[in-house]
Amino acid sequence: MTKLLNIEEQTDEEAISLEIPIRWKKGSILYEENEMVNYSLGRYLETKISSEIVRMDQITGIETNRYKDDLKFLIRFSQNK
């Protein structure tokens, strides 16, 4: 997902890092590995991130986890950018 959204993951220890959880209900059931689904999911995440008033260039990493039938995305961002 980081490649699709052009995010360079960073591990800057000094930067203030905050996290936003985003949950896709029934995502683990609905998800299938293909280009169209990945593109749509990328656009969905980009919209959700923007609605949190975070610029895409502030994103330092995205972690994807499965929680029951849902997919949970943990968006890490830095306020120092």
mmCIF file of the N, C-alpha and C atoms, coordinates in Angstrom:
data_MODEL
# 
_entry.id   MODEL 
# 
loop_
_atom_site.group_PDB 
_atom_site.id 
_atom_site.type_symbol 
_atom_site.label_atom_id 
_atom_site.label_alt_id 
_atom_site.label_comp_id 
_atom_site.label_asym_id 
_atom_site.label_entity_id 
_atom_site.label_seq_id 
_atom_site.pdbx_PDB_ins_code 
_atom_site.Cartn_x 
_atom_site.Cartn_y 
_atom_site.Cartn_z 
_atom_site.occupancy 
_atom_site.B_iso_or_equiv 
_atom_site.pdbx_formal_charge 
_atom_site.auth_seq_id 
_atom_site.auth_comp_id 
_atom_site.auth_asym_id 
_atom_site.auth_atom_id 
_atom_site.pdbx_PDB_model_num 
ATOM 1   N N  . MET A 1 1  ? 0.821   -1.178  0.000  1.00 0.00 ? 1  MET A N  1 
ATOM 2   C CA . MET A 1 1  ? 0.000   0.000   0.000  1.00 0.00 ? 1  MET A CA 1 
ATOM 3   C C  . MET A 1 1  ? 0.874   1.253   0.000  1.00 0.00 ? 1  MET A C  1 
ATOM 4   N N  . THR A 1 2  ? 2.027   1.180   0.689  1.00 0.00 ? 2  THR A N  1 
ATOM 5   C CA . THR A 1 2  ? 2.901   2.352   0.722  1.00 0.00 ? 2  THR A CA 1 
ATOM 6   C C  . THR A 1 2  ? 3.422   2.702   -0.670 1.00 0.00 ? 2  THR A C  1 
ATOM 7   N N  . LYS A 1 3  ? 3.680   1.701   -1.501 1.00 0.00 ? 3  LYS A N  1 
ATOM 8   C CA . LYS A 1 3  ? 4.126   1.954   -2.874 1.00 0.00 ? 3  LYS A CA 1 
ATOM 9   C C  . LYS A 1 3  ? 3.025   2.625   -3.683 1.00 0.00 ? 3  LYS A C  1 
ATOM 10  N N  . LEU A 1 4  ? 1.811   2.104   -3.560 1.00 0.00 ? 4  LEU A N  1 
ATOM 11  C CA . LEU A 1 4  ? 0.676   2.631   -4.313 1.00 0.00 ? 4  LEU A CA 1 
ATOM 12  C C  . LEU A 1 4  ? 0.400   4.092   -3.959 1.00 0.00 ? 4  LEU A C  1 
ATOM 13  N N  . LEU A 1 5  ? 0.579   4.448   -2.694 1.00 0.00 ? 5  LEU A N  1 
ATOM 14  C CA . LEU A 1 5  ? 0.316   5.813   -2.240 1.00 0.00 ? 5  LEU A CA 1 
ATOM 15  C C  . LEU A 1 5  ? 1.562   6.698   -2.254 1.00 0.00 ? 5  LEU A C  1 
ATOM 16  N N  . ASN A 1 6  ? 2.676   6.171   -2.793 1.00 0.00 ? 6  ASN A N  1 
ATOM 17  C CA . ASN A 1 6  ? 3.946   6.906   -2.873 1.00 0.00 ? 6  ASN A CA 1 
ATOM 18  C C  . ASN A 1 6  ? 4.425   7.401   -1.509 1.00 0.00 ? 6  ASN A C  1 
ATOM 19  N N  . ILE A 1 7  ? 4.408   6.505   -0.540 1.00 0.00 ? 7  ILE A N  1 
ATOM 20  C CA . ILE A 1 7  ? 4.826   6.841   0.820  1.00 0.00 ? 7  ILE A CA 1 
ATOM 21  C C  . ILE A 1 7  ? 6.194   6.220   1.072  1.00 0.00 ? 7  ILE A C  1 
ATOM 22  N N  . GLU A 1 8  ? 7.123   7.048   1.515  1.00 0.00 ? 8  GLU A N  1 
ATOM 23  C CA . GLU A 1 8  ? 8.438   6.553   1.892  1.00 0.00 ? 8  GLU A CA 1 
ATOM 24  C C  . GLU A 1 8  ? 8.427   6.305   3.391  1.00 0.00 ? 8  GLU A C  1 
ATOM 25  N N  . GLU A 1 9  ? 8.525   5.041   3.782  1.00 0.00 ? 9  GLU A N  1 
ATOM 26  C CA . GLU A 1 9  ? 8.499   4.714   5.213  1.00 0.00 ? 9  GLU A CA 1 
ATOM 27  C C  . GLU A 1 9  ? 9.751   5.274   5.878  1.00 0.00 ? 9  GLU A C  1 
ATOM 28  N N  . GLN A 1 10 ? 9.540   5.849   7.061  1.00 0.00 ? 10 GLN A N  1 
ATOM 29  C CA . GLN A 1 10 ? 10.635  6.455   7.804  1.00 0.00 ? 10 GLN A CA 1 
ATOM 30  C C  . GLN A 1 10 ? 10.668  5.900   9.212  1.00 0.00 ? 10 GLN A C  1 
ATOM 31  N N  . THR A 1 11 ? 11.847  5.861   9.760  1.00 0.00 ? 11 THR A N  1 
ATOM 32  C CA . THR A 1 11 ? 12.011  5.411   11.144 1.00 0.00 ? 11 THR A CA 1 
ATOM 33  C C  . THR A 1 11 ? 12.783  6.447   11.937 1.00 0.00 ? 11 THR A C  1 
ATOM 34  N N  . ASP A 1 12 ? 12.514  7.714   11.672 1.00 0.00 ? 12 ASP A N  1 
ATOM 35  C CA . ASP A 1 12 ? 13.182  8.814   12.370 1.00 0.00 ? 12 ASP A CA 1 
ATOM 36  C C  . ASP A 1 12 ? 12.788  8.781   13.843 1.00 0.00 ? 12 ASP A C  1 
ATOM 37  N N  . GLU A 1 13 ? 13.729  8.459   14.698 1.00 0.00 ? 13 GLU A N  1 
ATOM 38  C CA . GLU A 1 13 ? 13.464  8.312   16.128 1.00 0.00 ? 13 GLU A CA 1 
ATOM 39  C C  . GLU A 1 13 ? 13.100  9.641   16.787 1.00 0.00 ? 13 GLU A C  1 
ATOM 40  N N  . GLU A 1 14 ? 13.613  10.746  16.259 1.00 0.00 ? 14 GLU A N  1 
ATOM 41  C CA . GLU A 1 14 ? 13.387  12.041  16.885 1.00 0.00 ? 14 GLU A CA 1 
ATOM 42  C C  . GLU A 1 14 ? 12.052  12.663  16.489 1.00 0.00 ? 14 GLU A C  1 
ATOM 43  N N  . ALA A 1 15 ? 11.466  12.242  15.388 1.00 0.00 ? 15 ALA A N  1 
ATOM 44  C CA . ALA A 1 15 ? 10.212  12.818  14.922 1.00 0.00 ? 15 ALA A CA 1 
ATOM 45  C C  . ALA A 1 15 ? 9.061   12.396  15.835 1.00 0.00 ? 15 ALA A C  1 
ATOM 46  N N  . ILE A 1 16 ? 8.116   13.302  16.008 1.00 0.00 ? 16 ILE A N  1 
ATOM 47  C CA . ILE A 1 16 ? 6.910   12.975  16.769 1.00 0.00 ? 16 ILE A CA 1 
ATOM 48  C C  . ILE A 1 16 ? 6.042   12.112  15.870 1.00 0.00 ? 16 ILE A C  1 
ATOM 49  N N  . SER A 1 17 ? 5.734   10.925  16.313 1.00 0.00 ? 17 SER A N  1 
ATOM 50  C CA . SER A 1 17 ? 4.959   9.999   15.497 1.00 0.00 ? 17 SER A CA 1 
ATOM 51  C C  . SER A 1 17 ? 3.604   9.751   16.159 1.00 0.00 ? 17 SER A C  1 
ATOM 52  N N  . LEU A 1 18 ? 2.542   9.982   15.410 1.00 0.00 ? 18 LEU A N  1 
ATOM 53  C CA . LEU A 1 18 ? 1.182   9.739   15.871 1.00 0.00 ? 18 LEU A CA 1 
ATOM 54  C C  . LEU A 1 18 ? 0.551   8.684   14.980 1.00 0.00 ? 18 LEU A C  1 
ATOM 55  N N  . GLU A 1 19 ? -0.540  8.093   15.439 1.00 0.00 ? 19 GLU A N  1 
ATOM 56  C CA . GLU A 1 19 ? -1.178  7.016   14.671 1.00 0.00 ? 19 GLU A CA 1 
ATOM 57  C C  . GLU A 1 19 ? -2.666  7.273   14.531 1.00 0.00 ? 19 GLU A C  1 
ATOM 58  N N  . ILE A 1 20 ? -3.212  6.897   13.365 1.00 0.00 ? 20 ILE A N  1 
ATOM 59  C CA . ILE A 1 20 ? -4.644  6.963   13.093 1.00 0.00 ? 20 ILE A CA 1 
ATOM 60  C C  . ILE A 1 20 ? -5.093  5.551   12.731 1.00 0.00 ? 20 ILE A C  1 
ATOM 61  N N  . PRO A 1 21 ? -6.032  4.976   13.466 1.00 0.00 ? 21 PRO A N  1 
ATOM 62  C CA . PRO A 1 21 ? -6.554  3.666   13.058 1.00 0.00 ? 21 PRO A CA 1 
ATOM 63  C C  . PRO A 1 21 ? -7.708  3.849   12.064 1.00 0.00 ? 21 PRO A C  1 
ATOM 64  N N  . ILE A 1 22 ? -7.681  3.085   10.986 1.00 0.00 ? 22 ILE A N  1 
ATOM 65  C CA . ILE A 1 22 ? -8.767  3.082   10.001 1.00 0.00 ? 22 ILE A CA 1 
ATOM 66  C C  . ILE A 1 22 ? -9.194  1.634   9.828  1.00 0.00 ? 22 ILE A C  1 
ATOM 67  N N  . ARG A 1 23 ? -10.482 1.386   9.927  1.00 0.00 ? 23 ARG A N  1 
ATOM 68  C CA . ARG A 1 23 ? -10.985 0.018   9.860  1.00 0.00 ? 23 ARG A CA 1 
ATOM 69  C C  . ARG A 1 23 ? -11.886 -0.156  8.636  1.00 0.00 ? 23 ARG A C  1 
ATOM 70  N N  . TRP A 1 24 ? -11.666 -1.253  7.901  1.00 0.00 ? 24 TRP A N  1 
ATOM 71  C CA . TRP A 1 24 ? -12.501 -1.604  6.751  1.00 0.00 ? 24 TRP A CA 1 
ATOM 72  C C  . TRP A 1 24 ? -13.321 -2.815  7.170  1.00 0.00 ? 24 TRP A C  1 
ATOM 73  N N  . LYS A 1 25 ? -14.608 -2.588  7.476  1.00 0.00 ? 25 LYS A N  1 
ATOM 74  C CA . LYS A 1 25 ? -15.467 -3.670  7.946  1.00 0.00 ? 25 LYS A CA 1 
ATOM 75  C C  . LYS A 1 25 ? -15.644 -4.720  6.861  1.00 0.00 ? 25 LYS A C  1 
ATOM 76  N N  . LYS A 1 26 ? -15.511 -5.973  7.260  1.00 0.00 ? 26 LYS A N  1 
ATOM 77  C CA . LYS A 1 26 ? -15.598 -7.139  6.372  1.00 0.00 ? 26 LYS A CA 1 
ATOM 78  C C  . LYS A 1 26 ? -14.500 -7.126  5.296  1.00 0.00 ? 26 LYS A C  1 
ATOM 79  N N  . GLY A 1 27 ? -13.470 -6.318  5.516  1.00 0.00 ? 27 GLY A N  1 
ATOM 80  C CA . GLY A 1 27 ? -12.395 -6.168  4.536  1.00 0.00 ? 27 GLY A CA 1 
ATOM 81  C C  . GLY A 1 27 ? -11.628 -7.442  4.259  1.00 0.00 ? 27 GLY A C  1 
ATOM 82  N N  . SER A 1 28 ? -11.402 -8.255  5.276  1.00 0.00 ? 28 SER A N  1 
ATOM 83  C CA . SER A 1 28 ? -10.632 -9.479  5.041  1.00 0.00 ? 28 SER A CA 1 
ATOM 84  C C  . SER A 1 28 ? -11.441 -10.496 4.234  1.00 0.00 ? 28 SER A C  1 
ATOM 85  N N  . ILE A 1 29 ? -12.759 -10.391 4.275  1.00 0.00 ? 29 ILE A N  1 
ATOM 86  C CA . ILE A 1 29 ? -13.611 -11.272 3.469  1.00 0.00 ? 29 ILE A CA 1 
ATOM 87  C C  . ILE A 1 29 ? -13.692 -10.750 2.029  1.00 0.00 ? 29 ILE A C  1 
ATOM 88  N N  . LEU A 1 30 ? -13.815 -9.427  1.885  1.00 0.00 ? 30 LEU A N  1 
ATOM 89  C CA . LEU A 1 30 ? -14.011 -8.819  0.572  1.00 0.00 ? 30 LEU A CA 1 
ATOM 90  C C  . LEU A 1 30 ? -12.723 -8.676  -0.227 1.00 0.00 ? 30 LEU A C  1 
ATOM 91  N N  . TYR A 1 31 ? -11.580 -8.602  0.465  1.00 0.00 ? 31 TYR A N  1 
ATOM 92  C CA . TYR A 1 31 ? -10.313 -8.329  -0.210 1.00 0.00 ? 31 TYR A CA 1 
ATOM 93  C C  . TYR A 1 31 ? -9.868  -9.502  -1.069 1.00 0.00 ? 31 TYR A C  1 
ATOM 94  N N  . GLU A 1 32 ? -9.423  -9.178  -2.256 1.00 0.00 ? 32 GLU A N  1 
ATOM 95  C CA . GLU A 1 32 ? -8.759  -10.152 -3.119 1.00 0.00 ? 32 GLU A CA 1 
ATOM 96  C C  . GLU A 1 32 ? -7.587  -9.442  -3.768 1.00 0.00 ? 32 GLU A C  1 
ATOM 97  N N  . GLU A 1 33 ? -6.534  -10.160 -4.008 1.00 0.00 ? 33 GLU A N  1 
ATOM 98  C CA . GLU A 1 33 ? -5.299  -9.576  -4.525 1.00 0.00 ? 33 GLU A CA 1 
ATOM 99  C C  . GLU A 1 33 ? -5.408  -9.369  -6.029 1.00 0.00 ? 33 GLU A C  1 
ATOM 100 N N  . ASN A 1 34 ? -5.821  -8.162  -6.423 1.00 0.00 ? 34 ASN A N  1 
ATOM 101 C CA . ASN A 1 34 ? -5.745  -7.797  -7.831 1.00 0.00 ? 34 ASN A CA 1 
ATOM 102 C C  . ASN A 1 34 ? -5.559  -6.291  -7.939 1.00 0.00 ? 34 ASN A C  1 
ATOM 103 N N  . GLU A 1 35 ? -5.169  -5.850  -9.099 1.00 0.00 ? 35 GLU A N  1 
ATOM 104 C CA . GLU A 1 35 ? -4.790  -4.462  -9.314 1.00 0.00 ? 35 GLU A CA 1 
ATOM 105 C C  . GLU A 1 35 ? -5.941  -3.486  -9.043 1.00 0.00 ? 35 GLU A C  1 
ATOM 106 N N  . MET A 1 36 ? -7.141  -3.821  -9.477 1.00 0.00 ? 36 MET A N  1 
ATOM 107 C CA . MET A 1 36 ? -8.288  -2.925  -9.312 1.00 0.00 ? 36 MET A CA 1 
ATOM 108 C C  . MET A 1 36 ? -8.666  -2.774  -7.830 1.00 0.00 ? 36 MET A C  1 
ATOM 109 N N  . VAL A 1 37 ? -8.671  -3.879  -7.096 1.00 0.00 ? 37 VAL A N  1 
ATOM 110 C CA . VAL A 1 37 ? -8.999  -3.821  -5.668 1.00 0.00 ? 37 VAL A CA 1 
ATOM 111 C C  . VAL A 1 37 ? -7.941  -3.013  -4.926 1.00 0.00 ? 37 VAL A C  1 
ATOM 112 N N  . ASN A 1 38 ? -6.667  -3.240  -5.214 1.00 0.00 ? 38 ASN A N  1 
ATOM 113 C CA . ASN A 1 38 ? -5.590  -2.491  -4.566 1.00 0.00 ? 38 ASN A CA 1 
ATOM 114 C C  . ASN A 1 38 ? -5.694  -0.998  -4.873 1.00 0.00 ? 38 ASN A C  1 
ATOM 115 N N  . TYR A 1 39 ? -5.996  -0.654  -6.123 1.00 0.00 ? 39 TYR A N  1 
ATOM 116 C CA . TYR A 1 39 ? -6.150  0.744   -6.499 1.00 0.00 ? 39 TYR A CA 1 
ATOM 117 C C  . TYR A 1 39 ? -7.312  1.379   -5.734 1.00 0.00 ? 39 TYR A C  1 
ATOM 118 N N  . SER A 1 40 ? -8.449  0.690   -5.702 1.00 0.00 ? 40 SER A N  1 
ATOM 119 C CA . SER A 1 40 ? -9.628  1.211   -4.994 1.00 0.00 ? 40 SER A CA 1 
ATOM 120 C C  . SER A 1 40 ? -9.353  1.361   -3.502 1.00 0.00 ? 40 SER A C  1 
ATOM 121 N N  . LEU A 1 41 ? -8.687  0.386   -2.918 1.00 0.00 ? 41 LEU A N  1 
ATOM 122 C CA . LEU A 1 41 ? -8.348  0.447   -1.502 1.00 0.00 ? 41 LEU A CA 1 
ATOM 123 C C  . LEU A 1 41 ? -7.387  1.605   -1.234 1.00 0.00 ? 41 LEU A C  1 
ATOM 124 N N  . GLY A 1 42 ? -6.445  1.827   -2.127 1.00 0.00 ? 42 GLY A N  1 
ATOM 125 C CA . GLY A 1 42 ? -5.514  2.951   -1.994 1.00 0.00 ? 42 GLY A CA 1 
ATOM 126 C C  . GLY A 1 42 ? -6.235  4.286   -2.009 1.00 0.00 ? 42 GLY A C  1 
ATOM 127 N N  . ARG A 1 43 ? -7.175  4.433   -2.927 1.00 0.00 ? 43 ARG A N  1 
ATOM 128 C CA . ARG A 1 43 ? -7.962  5.679   -3.006 1.00 0.00 ? 43 ARG A CA 1 
ATOM 129 C C  . ARG A 1 43 ? -8.825  5.846   -1.754 1.00 0.00 ? 43 ARG A C  1 
ATOM 130 N N  . TYR A 1 44 ? -9.396  4.751   -1.255 1.00 0.00 ? 44 TYR A N  1 
ATOM 131 C CA . TYR A 1 44 ? -10.203 4.787   -0.033 1.00 0.00 ? 44 TYR A CA 1 
ATOM 132 C C  . TYR A 1 44 ? -9.352  5.276   1.140  1.00 0.00 ? 44 TYR A C  1 
ATOM 133 N N  . LEU A 1 45 ? -8.158  4.708   1.283  1.00 0.00 ? 45 LEU A N  1 
ATOM 134 C CA . LEU A 1 45 ? -7.268  5.110   2.374  1.00 0.00 ? 45 LEU A CA 1 
ATOM 135 C C  . LEU A 1 45 ? -6.841  6.569   2.228  1.00 0.00 ? 45 LEU A C  1 
ATOM 136 N N  . GLU A 1 46 ? -6.550  6.984   1.005  1.00 0.00 ? 46 GLU A N  1 
ATOM 137 C CA . GLU A 1 46 ? -6.144  8.364   0.767  1.00 0.00 ? 46 GLU A CA 1 
ATOM 138 C C  . GLU A 1 46 ? -7.260  9.337   1.181  1.00 0.00 ? 46 GLU A C  1 
ATOM 139 N N  . THR A 1 47 ? -8.508  9.000   0.863  1.00 0.00 ? 47 THR A N  1 
ATOM 140 C CA . THR A 1 47 ? -9.648  9.830   1.242  1.00 0.00 ? 47 THR A CA 1 
ATOM 141 C C  . THR A 1 47 ? -9.823  9.872   2.757  1.00 0.00 ? 47 THR A C  1 
ATOM 142 N N  . LYS A 1 48 ? -9.721  8.697   3.408  1.00 0.00 ? 48 LYS A N  1 
ATOM 143 C CA . LYS A 1 48 ? -9.866  8.640   4.862  1.00 0.00 ? 48 LYS A CA 1 
ATOM 144 C C  . LYS A 1 48 ? -8.742  9.414   5.563  1.00 0.00 ? 48 LYS A C  1 
ATOM 145 N N  . ILE A 1 49 ? -7.532  9.288   5.063  1.00 0.00 ? 49 ILE A N  1 
ATOM 146 C CA . ILE A 1 49 ? -6.395  10.001  5.652  1.00 0.00 ? 49 ILE A CA 1 
ATOM 147 C C  . ILE A 1 49 ? -6.602  11.506  5.505  1.00 0.00 ? 49 ILE A C  1 
ATOM 148 N N  . SER A 1 50 ? -7.031  11.946  4.332  1.00 0.00 ? 50 SER A N  1 
ATOM 149 C CA . SER A 1 50 ? -7.264  13.375  4.095  1.00 0.00 ? 50 SER A CA 1 
ATOM 150 C C  . SER A 1 50 ? -8.377  13.913  4.984  1.00 0.00 ? 50 SER A C  1 
ATOM 151 N N  . SER A 1 51 ? -9.377  13.078  5.272  1.00 0.00 ? 51 SER A N  1 
ATOM 152 C CA . SER A 1 51 ? -10.472 13.529  6.126  1.00 0.00 ? 51 SER A CA 1 
ATOM 153 C C  . SER A 1 51 ? -10.013 13.723  7.573  1.00 0.00 ? 51 SER A C  1 
ATOM 154 N N  . GLU A 1 52 ? -8.880  13.150  7.923  1.00 0.00 ? 52 GLU A N  1 
ATOM 155 C CA . GLU A 1 52 ? -8.302  13.319  9.262  1.00 0.00 ? 52 GLU A CA 1 
ATOM 156 C C  . GLU A 1 52 ? -7.388  14.549  9.325  1.00 0.00 ? 52 GLU A C  1 
ATOM 157 N N  . ILE A 1 53 ? -7.382  15.331  8.263  1.00 0.00 ? 53 ILE A N  1 
ATOM 158 C CA . ILE A 1 53 ? -6.572  16.539  8.149  1.00 0.00 ? 53 ILE A CA 1 
ATOM 159 C C  . ILE A 1 53 ? -5.079  16.229  8.289  1.00 0.00 ? 53 ILE A C  1 
ATOM 160 N N  . VAL A 1 54 ? -4.671  15.201  7.590  1.00 0.00 ? 54 VAL A N  1 
ATOM 161 C CA . VAL A 1 54 ? -3.263  14.820  7.528  1.00 0.00 ? 54 VAL A CA 1 
ATOM 162 C C  . VAL A 1 54 ? -2.857  14.840  6.059  1.00 0.00 ? 54 VAL A C  1 
ATOM 163 N N  . ARG A 1 55 ? -1.773  15.529  5.761  1.00 0.00 ? 55 ARG A N  1 
ATOM 164 C CA . ARG A 1 55 ? -1.274  15.554  4.379  1.00 0.00 ? 55 ARG A CA 1 
ATOM 165 C C  . ARG A 1 55 ? -0.561  14.236  4.085  1.00 0.00 ? 55 ARG A C  1 
ATOM 166 N N  . MET A 1 56 ? -0.633  13.812  2.851  1.00 0.00 ? 56 MET A N  1 
ATOM 167 C CA . MET A 1 56 ? -0.011  12.543  2.463  1.00 0.00 ? 56 MET A CA 1 
ATOM 168 C C  . MET A 1 56 ? 1.504   12.572  2.672  1.00 0.00 ? 56 MET A C  1 
ATOM 169 N N  . ASP A 1 57 ? 2.122   13.752  2.568  1.00 0.00 ? 57 ASP A N  1 
ATOM 170 C CA . ASP A 1 57 ? 3.575   13.802  2.762  1.00 0.00 ? 57 ASP A CA 1 
ATOM 171 C C  . ASP A 1 57 ? 3.975   13.708  4.240  1.00 0.00 ? 57 ASP A C  1 
ATOM 172 N N  . GLN A 1 58 ? 2.993   13.723  5.157  1.00 0.00 ? 58 GLN A N  1 
ATOM 173 C CA . GLN A 1 58 ? 3.273   13.535  6.580  1.00 0.00 ? 58 GLN A CA 1 
ATOM 174 C C  . GLN A 1 58 ? 3.284   12.055  6.967  1.00 0.00 ? 58 GLN A C  1 
ATOM 175 N N  . ILE A 1 59 ? 2.765   11.188  6.101  1.00 0.00 ? 59 ILE A N  1 
ATOM 176 C CA . ILE A 1 59 ? 2.663   9.761   6.404  1.00 0.00 ? 59 ILE A CA 1 
ATOM 177 C C  . ILE A 1 59 ? 4.055   9.142   6.430  1.00 0.00 ? 59 ILE A C  1 
ATOM 178 N N  . THR A 1 60 ? 4.338   8.412   7.504  1.00 0.00 ? 60 THR A N  1 
ATOM 179 C CA . THR A 1 60 ? 5.647   7.755   7.626  1.00 0.00 ? 60 THR A CA 1 
ATOM 180 C C  . THR A 1 60 ? 5.543   6.236   7.550  1.00 0.00 ? 60 THR A C  1 
ATOM 181 N N  . GLY A 1 61 ? 4.322   5.697   7.563  1.00 0.00 ? 61 GLY A N  1 
ATOM 182 C CA . GLY A 1 61 ? 4.169   4.247   7.458  1.00 0.00 ? 61 GLY A CA 1 
ATOM 183 C C  . GLY A 1 61 ? 2.717   3.822   7.564  1.00 0.00 ? 61 GLY A C  1 
ATOM 184 N N  . ILE A 1 62 ? 2.429   2.670   6.983  1.00 0.00 ? 62 ILE A N  1 
ATOM 185 C CA . ILE A 1 62 ? 1.094   2.072   7.060  1.00 0.00 ? 62 ILE A CA 1 
ATOM 186 C C  . ILE A 1 62 ? 1.271   0.610   7.452  1.00 0.00 ? 62 ILE A C  1 
ATOM 187 N N  . GLU A 1 63 ? 0.546   0.193   8.472  1.00 0.00 ? 63 GLU A N  1 
ATOM 188 C CA . GLU A 1 63 ? 0.577   -1.200  8.926  1.00 0.00 ? 63 GLU A CA 1 
ATOM 189 C C  . GLU A 1 63 ? -0.824  -1.779  8.741  1.00 0.00 ? 63 GLU A C  1 
ATOM 190 N N  . THR A 1 64 ? -0.917  -2.952  8.148  1.00 0.00 ? 64 THR A N  1 
ATOM 191 C CA . THR A 1 64 ? -2.205  -3.600  7.915  1.00 0.00 ? 64 THR A CA 1 
ATOM 192 C C  . THR A 1 64 ? -2.309  -4.835  8.796  1.00 0.00 ? 64 THR A C  1 
ATOM 193 N N  . ASN A 1 65 ? -3.415  -4.934  9.527  1.00 0.00 ? 65 ASN A N  1 
ATOM 194 C CA . ASN A 1 65 ? -3.671  -6.085  10.387 1.00 0.00 ? 65 ASN A CA 1 
ATOM 195 C C  . ASN A 1 65 ? -5.073  -6.615  10.131 1.00 0.00 ? 65 ASN A C  1 
ATOM 196 N N  . ARG A 1 66 ? -5.246  -7.880  10.388 1.00 0.00 ? 66 ARG A N  1 
ATOM 197 C CA . ARG A 1 66 ? -6.563  -8.497  10.288 1.00 0.00 ? 66 ARG A CA 1 
ATOM 198 C C  . ARG A 1 66 ? -7.150  -8.597  11.692 1.00 0.00 ? 66 ARG A C  1 
ATOM 199 N N  . TYR A 1 67 ? -8.407  -8.164  11.833 1.00 0.00 ? 67 TYR A N  1 
ATOM 200 C CA . TYR A 1 67 ? -9.112  -8.261  13.104 1.00 0.00 ? 67 TYR A CA 1 
ATOM 201 C C  . TYR A 1 67 ? -10.456 -8.909  12.821 1.00 0.00 ? 67 TYR A C  1 
ATOM 202 N N  . LYS A 1 68 ? -10.579 -10.175 13.141 1.00 0.00 ? 68 LYS A N  1 
ATOM 203 C CA . LYS A 1 68 ? -11.756 -10.976 12.804 1.00 0.00 ? 68 LYS A CA 1 
ATOM 204 C C  . LYS A 1 68 ? -11.984 -10.893 11.299 1.00 0.00 ? 68 LYS A C  1 
ATOM 205 N N  . ASP A 1 69 ? -13.137 -10.365 10.857 1.00 0.00 ? 69 ASP A N  1 
ATOM 206 C CA . ASP A 1 69 ? -13.420 -10.254 9.423  1.00 0.00 ? 69 ASP A CA 1 
ATOM 207 C C  . ASP A 1 69 ? -13.002 -8.902  8.849  1.00 0.00 ? 69 ASP A C  1 
ATOM 208 N N  . ASP A 1 70 ? -12.477 -8.039  9.693  1.00 0.00 ? 70 ASP A N  1 
ATOM 209 C CA . ASP A 1 70 ? -12.142 -6.682  9.269  1.00 0.00 ? 70 ASP A CA 1 
ATOM 210 C C  . ASP A 1 70 ? -10.648 -6.554  8.979  1.00 0.00 ? 70 ASP A C  1 
ATOM 211 N N  . LEU A 1 71 ? -10.318 -5.547  8.180  1.00 0.00 ? 71 LEU A N  1 
ATOM 212 C CA . LEU A 1 71 ? -8.928  -5.150  8.009  1.00 0.00 ? 71 LEU A CA 1 
ATOM 213 C C  . LEU A 1 71 ? -8.744  -3.839  8.753  1.00 0.00 ? 71 LEU A C  1 
ATOM 214 N N  . LYS A 1 72 ? -7.644  -3.735  9.490  1.00 0.00 ? 72 LYS A N  1 
ATOM 215 C CA . LYS A 1 72 ? -7.361  -2.528  10.250 1.00 0.00 ? 72 LYS A CA 1 
ATOM 216 C C  . LYS A 1 72 ? -6.047  -1.953  9.742  1.00 0.00 ? 72 LYS A C  1 
ATOM 217 N N  . PHE A 1 73 ? -6.074  -0.687  9.392  1.00 0.00 ? 73 PHE A N  1 
ATOM 218 C CA . PHE A 1 73 ? -4.889  0.010   8.901  1.00 0.00 ? 73 PHE A CA 1 
ATOM 219 C C  . PHE A 1 73 ? -4.453  0.995   9.974  1.00 0.00 ? 73 PHE A C  1 
ATOM 220 N N  . LEU A 1 74 ? -3.208  0.921   10.360 1.00 0.00 ? 74 LEU A N  1 
ATOM 221 C CA . LEU A 1 74 ? -2.647  1.846   11.320 1.00 0.00 ? 74 LEU A CA 1 
ATOM 222 C C  . LEU A 1 74 ? -1.749  2.798   10.541 1.00 0.00 ? 74 LEU A C  1 
ATOM 223 N N  . ILE A 1 75 ? -2.163  4.044   10.469 1.00 0.00 ? 75 ILE A N  1 
ATOM 224 C CA . ILE A 1 75 ? -1.456  5.047   9.695  1.00 0.00 ? 75 ILE A CA 1 
ATOM 225 C C  . ILE A 1 75 ? -0.563  5.836   10.646 1.00 0.00 ? 75 ILE A C  1 
ATOM 226 N N  . ARG A 1 76 ? 0.739   5.784   10.421 1.00 0.00 ? 76 ARG A N  1 
ATOM 227 C CA . ARG A 1 76 ? 1.682   6.551   11.230 1.00 0.00 ? 76 ARG A CA 1 
ATOM 228 C C  . ARG A 1 76 ? 2.063   7.817   10.472 1.00 0.00 ? 76 ARG A C  1 
ATOM 229 N N  . PHE A 1 77 ? 2.073   8.938   11.188 1.00 0.00 ? 77 PHE A N  1 
ATOM 230 C CA . PHE A 1 77 ? 2.466   10.185  10.543 1.00 0.00 ? 77 PHE A CA 1 
ATOM 231 C C  . PHE A 1 77 ? 3.266   11.046  11.507 1.00 0.00 ? 77 PHE A C  1 
ATOM 232 N N  . SER A 1 78 ? 3.993   11.969  10.940 1.00 0.00 ? 78 SER A N  1 
ATOM 233 C CA . SER A 1 78 ? 4.834   12.854  11.733 1.00 0.00 ? 78 SER A CA 1 
ATOM 234 C C  . SER A 1 78 ? 4.320   14.273  11.629 1.00 0.00 ? 78 SER A C  1 
ATOM 235 N N  . GLN A 1 79 ? 4.288   14.969  12.729 1.00 0.00 ? 79 GLN A N  1 
ATOM 236 C CA . GLN A 1 79 ? 3.889   16.374  12.721 1.00 0.00 ? 79 GLN A CA 1 
ATOM 237 C C  . GLN A 1 79 ? 5.061   17.276  12.380 1.00 0.00 ? 79 GLN A C  1 
ATOM 238 N N  . ASN A 1 80 ? 6.246   16.715  12.307 1.00 0.00 ? 80 ASN A N  1 
ATOM 239 C CA . ASN A 1 80 ? 7.437   17.517  12.039 1.00 0.00 ? 80 ASN A CA 1 
ATOM 240 C C  . ASN A 1 80 ? 7.615   17.894  10.581 1.00 0.00 ? 80 ASN A C  1 
ATOM 241 N N  . LYS A 1 81 ? 6.802   17.355  9.706  1.00 0.00 ? 81 LYS A N  1 
ATOM 242 C CA . LYS A 1 81 ? 6.960   17.656  8.266  1.00 0.00 ? 81 LYS A CA 1 
ATOM 243 C C  . LYS A 1 81 ? 6.172   18.865  7.882  1.00 0.00 ? 81 LYS A C  1 
# 
